């Protein structure tokens, strides 16, 4: 069974210190022409149970399409 987006982000935050800041989170966004928005891990303020928080928004994990860190894909829907 593959890990969830939340599990991958928590792994980067707690088990591999400072790697969360290096991650790129591809987040589904219908308002963008490409269909997604890229959020840098350094913009993530809080990892909650069902949502993650940036300075400007509270976003659900289910909209995360892909997580990359150091050129490696760690999660993909």
Backbone torsions as a table, in degrees:
resi	resn	phi	psi	omega
1	UNK	NA	130.1	-178.0
2	UNK	-80.9	151.3	-178.7
3	UNK	-70.8	154.1	177.1
4	UNK	-80.3	167.3	178.2
5	UNK	-59.8	-41.2	179.4
6	UNK	-61.7	-43.6	179.3
7	UNK	-63.4	-40.5	178.9
8	UNK	-64.1	-45.1	179.6
9	UNK	-64.6	-40.9	177.5
10	UNK	-65.6	-37.4	176.8
11	UNK	-60.4	-45.8	179.2
12	UNK	-65.3	-35.5	-177.4
13	UNK	-75.6	-44.9	-170.7
14	UNK	-101.5	-40.3	-174.5
15	UNK	-90.3	-21.4	179.7
16	UNK	-128.7	77.5	-172.1
17	UNK	-49.9	138.8	176.6
18	UNK	70.6	3.4	176.9
19	UNK	-81.4	-23.3	178.4
20	UNK	-59.4	-38.6	-179.9
21	UNK	-63.4	-25.0	-178.6
22	UNK	-89.1	-7.7	-175.1
23	UNK	-81.5	154.2	171.7
24	UNK	-119.6	126.8	-179.3
25	UNK	-108.4	120.3	178.2
26	UNK	-93.1	115.0	-170.0
27	UNK	-116.6	126.4	-178.7
28	UNK	-58.9	128.2	-178.8
29	UNK	-145.9	105.6	-176.6
30	UNK	-67.6	-18.0	-178.1
31	UNK	-79.3	-13.7	179.8
32	UNK	-93.0	144.3	180.0
33	UNK	-60.3	-35.7	-179.4
34	UNK	-80.7	-10.9	176.0
35	UNK	89.1	0.5	178.7
36	UNK	-150.2	165.2	175.8
37	UNK	-125.9	144.4	178.0
38	UNK	-101.0	124.6	177.5
39	UNK	-112.9	126.7	177.6
40	UNK	-75.8	144.7	179.2
41	UNK	-59.9	-29.1	179.1
42	UNK	-67.1	-17.8	178.1
43	UNK	-84.3	-12.5	-178.2
44	UNK	-79.0	123.4	-176.6
45	UNK	-95.3	-41.4	-173.7
46	UNK	-143.2	142.0	172.8
47	UNK	-111.6	104.1	-178.6
48	UNK	-94.5	-174.8	-177.1
49	UNK	-66.5	-47.5	-178.3
50	UNK	-113.9	-11.0	-175.8
51	UNK	-134.0	159.6	166.5
52	UNK	-121.3	150.7	-171.5
53	UNK	-116.7	136.4	171.0
54	UNK	-113.0	172.9	179.8
55	UNK	-59.4	-22.1	-176.0
56	UNK	-114.8	-8.6	-174.4
57	UNK	-154.8	162.5	173.1
58	UNK	-120.9	114.0	-168.8
59	UNK	-119.1	140.2	179.2
60	UNK	-77.4	146.7	-179.9
61	UNK	-64.5	-30.1	-174.0
62	UNK	-65.0	-14.7	178.3
63	UNK	-89.8	-3.7	177.3
64	UNK	-71.9	125.1	-179.8
65	UNK	-96.0	-34.9	-177.0
66	UNK	-157.4	148.3	173.5
67	UNK	-128.0	124.9	177.4
68	UNK	-120.1	147.3	175.3
69	UNK	-147.9	124.6	-179.9
70	UNK	54.7	41.2	177.4
71	UNK	78.8	0.4	-178.6
72	UNK	-107.8	133.1	176.7
73	UNK	-82.7	118.4	-178.6
74	UNK	-97.7	-25.5	179.8
75	UNK	-147.7	138.7	174.9
76	UNK	-152.9	134.0	178.8
77	UNK	-81.7	NA	NA
